[in-house]
């Protein structure tokens, strides 16, 4: 990994539920790339609506 992103354990697990570690390392190895994944986009949108 080129960079790490601090996440709570629930978000970390949630992302790995839909992106396996090897796929993340090969295809989603930056914050910009990770934020292009459809389910990550949905998670971010949900968090923005539900966390204040």
N, C-alpha and C positions, 0 to 999 in steps of 0.2 A: 504494500500500500504506500502511496506517495504522501498521503496525509490522513490524519485521523480526525474524527468529528466526535466531540463529547456528546453523548446521548444518555438518557436515563435507560435503565435496563429493559423496561417495557418497549421503548421505541427500538432499541437495538435488536431485541428478539423479534419484534414485529417486522422489521426490515429483513432480517434473515429468514423469516417465514416465507417471504416471497422472492428473495434473491439469495441463492446459495453462496457460500463464502468464495468458492473458486470463481463463480461467475462475476461476483462483485469485484474480485481482484483483477480479473481480466477486462471486464467491460465497464464497470462502474467504479473506477479507481480514483475518482476525484469528486468533490462535492458537486461541481457543475454537471458531471455525467450522472451522478446518483439522482439529482433532481430532475432528470429527464425520464426516469422510469415511471410508467403510468401509475403504479400502486404507491410509489413514494410521493408522487404529486397528490394523490388522494389522501394519503396520511397527513401531509403538510396542510392541505386544505381543511381536513377534519380538525387538526390541532389548532389551526388559526381560529376556527369557529368555536371551539370548546374550551380553550385555555385563555384565561384573561389575567 
